[in-house]
Amino acid sequence: MTSRSPGKRTSRRTRSAITVAASGVLAAAAVLTFSPTAHAADTLGGAAAQSGRYFGAAVAPHLGETDYESTLNREFSSVVAENAMKWDATEPSPGQFNFSGGDELVAYAKQRGKFVRGHTLVWHDQQPGWVQGLTGDTLRQAMRNHITKVAGHYAGKIDSWDVVNEAFEGDGSRRQSNLQKQLGNGWIEDAFRTAKAADPKAKLCYNDYGTDGINAKSDAIYRMVQDFRARGVPIDCVGFQSHLASNSDLSTYRQNLQRFADLGVHVQITELDVGGSGAAQANVYRQVTQACVAVARCNGITVWGVTDKYSWRAQETPLLFNGAYQKKEAYGAVLAALNSAAS
């Protein structure tokens, strides 16, 4: 999923019912290496850093709010834009680029020594209207140009890019988006190769939802990654969105992360939120965090927002801080799991 703010979350909201039912920036930071400390850290980012990981949050345009900004600065070592780097925001008209929102976030992160995830270069949703009517090679060239200009603009400043977002259906088939219909199965590979040329130092990720266990969808993505790795297609990581509920089945969650890691890619929890409250919610957060830290190549976790107040699932109170920026039981569960990994 890729948009979690009320403005972006239209299609995400339509999926929310399904979900419930069931960087320094790169320049100085390419290496996530940290020295374990003898004492437990008291912030999420600090605790994650002890085992060489980041703990991040999706950021909406609320940096002028004191509590929002102070919580973000204190707790998180990585940021990702909810919407500011998507196609509709960055190229509203053909060839006319607007990097203002992304530039602001990247500058903010650099000043505070935080990593930046780039989200997202290509997605079937939140395309500007002019893209949706393109066909054939015209669409292919528009996609390539968009990736080249956006990834090139931020080259050297992004730790990892979600190059392609949500290209598979739940049954493992390719989503019949305009990209798939017009460009065929090769469009994902094309996107990754184009991104590699534009920003060669960033980790390049495929990102999707509904892949929290071993199922038809994650199997299909696994086969794609396996094929890409065998043929030298530049894919470096797989993102697991993990929009969960307090009763989500996580019985194969860790095993799923590990099998992707065994292909030689990094795995990242990219959009974590858990509908619910209290111990049940905390337990799911705990399990996800424990699964990540148990997999050596799981190098970070990002929650999709800072506070319940601005979450795209606000009514489900899915984040680690409530609307008054108070730490919830889930916060303690995550912090303890991160500190346990360090020790």
C-alpha positions in Angstrom: 0.0 0.0 0.0 1.3 3.1 -0.4 -0.6 5.8 0.9 -1.8 6.1 4.2 -2.9 9.6 4.8 -6.5 10.5 4.3 -5.7 12.0 0.9 -3.9 9.1 -0.4 -5.7 6.3 1.2 -8.7 5.9 -1.0 -7.8 2.6 -2.4 -6.0 1.5 0.7 -9.2 2.1 2.6 -11.0 -0.3 0.3 -8.5 -2.9 1.2 -8.5 -2.2 4.9 -11.5 -4.4 5.5 -9.6 -7.3 3.9 -6.5 -6.5 5.9 -8.4 -6.4 9.2 -10.3 -9.5 8.5 -7.9 -11.9 7.7 18.2 7.2 5.9 21.8 9.9 7.9 20.5 9.6 4.6 22.4 7.4 2.3 25.3 9.6 1.6 26.8 8.9 5.0 24.7 6.0 5.9 25.0 3.3 3.3 26.2 1.0 6.0 23.8 0.2 8.8 26.4 -0.8 11.3 26.2 0.0 15.0 27.9 -1.1 18.1 25.8 -3.0 20.7 25.6 -1.2 24.0 25.4 -2.6 27.4 22.2 -0.9 28.4 18.7 -1.1 27.0 17.9 1.8 24.7 14.8 3.9 25.6 13.7 4.9 22.1 12.6 2.7 19.2 15.3 4.0 16.8 18.0 3.6 19.4 17.0 0.1 20.3 16.8 -1.0 16.7 20.3 0.5 16.0 21.9 -1.7 18.6 21.3 -4.7 16.3 22.1 -2.8 13.1 18.6 -2.0 12.1 16.4 1.1 11.6 13.0 1.8 13.0 11.1 4.3 10.9 7.8 6.0 10.4 5.8 7.3 7.4 5.6 11.1 7.5 2.6 13.2 6.5 2.7 17.0 6.3 2.5 17.6 10.1 6.1 18.6 10.9 4.9 22.0 12.1 3.0 20.3 14.9 5.2 20.3 18.0 4.2 16.9 19.4 4.3 15.3 16.0 7.8 16.5 15.3 9.2 15.9 18.7 7.9 12.3 18.7 9.3 11.7 15.2 12.7 13.2 16.1 13.0 11.2 19.4 11.8 7.8 18.4 12.5 7.1 14.7 15.7 6.7 12.8 14.2 6.5 9.4 11.4 8.3 7.5 9.4 7.7 4.4 6.9 10.0 2.7 3.3 8.9 2.8 2.5 10.6 -0.5 5.0 13.2 -1.4 7.2 11.0 -3.6 4.4 9.2 -5.5 3.8 9.7 -9.2 0.8 12.0 -8.9 2.7 14.3 -6.5 6.1 14.3 -8.3 4.9 14.5 -12.0 1.4 16.0 -12.1 1.8 17.0 -15.7 3.9 15.2 -18.4 7.6 16.1 -17.8 6.8 18.7 -15.2 8.3 17.6 -11.9 7.6 18.9 -8.4 10.0 17.6 -5.8 9.1 20.1 -3.1 7.5 17.7 -0.6 10.2 15.0 -1.0 13.0 17.6 -0.9 11.6 18.9 2.4 11.6 15.4 3.9 15.0 14.5 2.7 16.5 17.8 4.0 14.7 17.2 7.3 16.1 13.7 7.6 19.7 14.7 6.6 19.8 17.4 9.3 18.8 14.9 11.9 20.8 11.9 10.8 17.9 9.8 9.7 17.6 7.3 6.8 15.1 7.9 4.0 13.0 5.2 2.2 11.7 6.2 -1.2 8.1 5.4 -1.8 7.1 4.7 -4.5 8.4 4.9 -8.1 5.7 2.8 -9.9 2.3 1.9 -8.7 -1.0 1.3 -10.4 -2.7 3.7 -7.9 -2.1 7.4 -7.5 -1.0 7.9 -11.0 -1.7 11.3 -12.4 -4.6 11.4 -14.8 -2.4 11.9 -17.9 -0.7 8.6 -17.4 -3.8 6.5 -17.3 -4.7 7.1 -20.9 -1.2 6.2 -22.3 -0.7 3.0 -24.3 2.1 0.8 -25.5 5.5 2.3 -25.9 4.3 5.8 -24.9 3.5 4.4 -21.5 6.8 2.5 -21.3 8.7 5.7 -22.1 6.7 7.7 -19.6 7.4 5.1 -16.9 11.1 5.0 -17.6 11.4 8.8 -17.7 9.5 9.1 -14.4 11.8 6.6 -12.7 14.9 8.2 -14.2 14.0 11.7 -13.2 12.7 10.9 -9.7 15.3 8.4 -8.6 18.0 10.5 -10.3 16.9 13.6 -8.5 17.4 11.8 -5.1 20.4 9.7 -6.1 22.7 9.1 -3.2 20.1 10.3 -0.7 17.8 7.3 -0.5 18.6 4.2 1.5 16.0 2.0 -0.3 13.4 2.6 -3.0 10.1 0.9 -3.4 10.6 0.6 -7.1 7.3 -1.3 -7.8 4.3 -1.4 -5.5 1.5 -3.9 -5.3 1.7 -5.6 -8.7 0.2 -8.9 -7.7 -3.3 -10.1 -6.8 -4.1 -12.3 -3.8 -4.2 -15.4 -5.9 -0.7 -14.8 -7.1 -1.7 -13.5 -10.6 -0.4 -10.3 -11.9 -2.7 -7.3 -11.2 -4.3 -6.2 -14.4 -3.3 -2.6 -14.1 -2.7 -0.3 -17.1 1.0 -1.2 -16.7 0.4 -4.9 -16.9 -2.1 -4.7 -19.7 0.0 -2.3 -21.9 3.5 -3.5 -21.1 3.2 -7.2 -20.3 5.1 -9.2 -17.7 8.4 -7.5 -18.4 7.4 -4.1 -17.0 8.6 -4.9 -13.5 12.0 -5.9 -14.6 12.2 -2.9 -16.8 11.4 -0.6 -13.8 14.1 -2.2 -11.7 16.8 -1.9 -14.4 15.8 1.7 -15.0 16.0 2.5 -11.3 19.4 0.9 -11.0 20.8 3.1 -13.7 19.3 6.2 -12.0 20.3 5.6 -8.4 22.9 2.8 -8.4 23.6 3.0 -4.6 20.1 2.6 -3.3 18.6 -0.7 -2.3 15.9 -1.5 -4.8 12.7 -3.1 -3.3 9.5 -4.8 -4.4 6.7 -3.9 -2.0 3.3 -5.5 -1.4 0.5 -6.2 1.1 -1.2 -9.4 2.0 2.2 -11.2 2.0 2.5 -11.7 5.8 2.7 -15.5 5.5 3.3 -18.2 3.0 0.4 -18.0 0.6 -0.4 -17.8 -3.1 0.6 -14.1 -3.3 3.9 -14.4 -1.4 4.7 -17.6 -3.4 4.3 -15.7 -6.7 6.5 -12.8 -5.5 9.0 -15.3 -4.2 9.2 -16.9 -7.7 9.7 -13.5 -9.3 12.5 -12.6 -6.9 14.1 -16.0 -7.4 14.0 -15.5 -11.2 15.3 -11.9 -10.9 18.2 -13.0 -8.8 19.1 -15.9 -11.1 19.1 -13.6 -14.2 20.9 -10.6 -12.6 17.9 -8.3 -12.5 18.9 -5.7 -9.8 16.5 -6.4 -6.9 18.0 -5.9 -3.4 15.0 -6.2 -1.1 11.4 -7.1 -0.6 9.0 -5.0 1.5 6.2 -6.6 3.5 3.6 -3.9 4.3 2.0 -5.8 7.2 -1.3 -4.0 7.6 -2.5 -6.3 10.3 -5.3 -6.9 12.8 -5.1 -8.1 16.4 -6.2 -11.5 15.3 -3.9 -11.8 12.3 -2.4 -15.3 11.6 1.3 -14.9 11.9 2.1 -18.6 12.1 4.4 -18.5 9.0 5.4 -14.8 9.2 9.0 -15.4 10.3 9.4 -18.4 8.0 8.2 -16.3 5.1 10.7 -13.5 5.8 13.5 -16.1 6.1 12.8 -17.8 2.8 13.1 -14.4 1.0 16.3 -13.6 2.9 17.7 -16.9 1.8 17.5 -15.7 -1.8 20.1 -13.1 -0.9 17.8 -10.1 -0.6 17.1 -7.9 2.4 13.6 -8.0 3.8 11.9 -5.0 5.4 8.7 -4.4 7.2 7.6 -1.3 5.3 4.1 -0.2 6.4 3.3 -1.8 9.7 0.1 -1.0 11.6 -2.1 -3.2 13.7 -5.8 -2.5 14.3 -6.9 -3.0 17.9 -5.7 -2.1 21.3 -4.2 -3.4 24.5 -2.5 -6.7 24.9 -3.8 -8.3 21.7 -2.5 -5.4 19.6 0.8 -5.4 21.6 1.2 -9.2 21.0 1.0 -8.8 17.2 3.5 -5.9 17.2 5.8 -8.1 19.4 5.6 -11.1 17.1 6.3 -9.0 14.0 9.3 -7.3 15.7 10.6 -10.6 17.0 10.3 -12.1 13.5 12.3 -9.3 11.9 15.1 -9.3 14.5 15.4 -13.1 14.2 16.1 -12.8 10.4 19.6 -11.5 9.9 18.7 -9.8 6.6 15.6 -8.1 8.0 17.3 -4.7 8.3 14.4 -2.5 9.4 10.8 -1.8 10.4 8.7 1.1 9.4 5.3 1.9 11.0 2.8 3.6 8.7 2.5 6.8 10.7 3.4 8.4 14.0 0.1 8.8 15.8 -3.4 7.3 15.6 -4.7 10.8 15.0 -3.4 10.9 11.4 -3.5 7.2 10.5 -5.4 6.1 7.4 -6.9 3.5 9.8 -7.6 6.0 12.6 -10.8 4.4 13.8 -8.8 1.2 14.4 -6.2 2.9 16.5 -3.4 1.0 14.8 -0.2 2.8 15.8 2.3 2.9 18.7 1.2 6.4 19.9 -2.4 7.4 20.5 -3.9 10.7 19.4 -2.4 12.5 22.3 1.1 11.1 21.5 1.1 8.8 24.5 2.9 5.5 24.3 0.6 2.5 24.0 1.1 -1.0 25.4 2.3 -2.0 21.9 5.1 0.5 22.1 6.5 -1.3 25.2 6.2 -4.6 23.4 8.2 -3.4 20.4 10.9 -1.6 22.4 11.4 -4.8 24.6 11.7 -7.0 21.5 14.2 -4.7 19.9 16.3 -4.5 23.1 16.2 -8.2 23.5 17.7 -8.6 20.0 20.5 -6.3 21.0 21.3 -8.2 24.1 
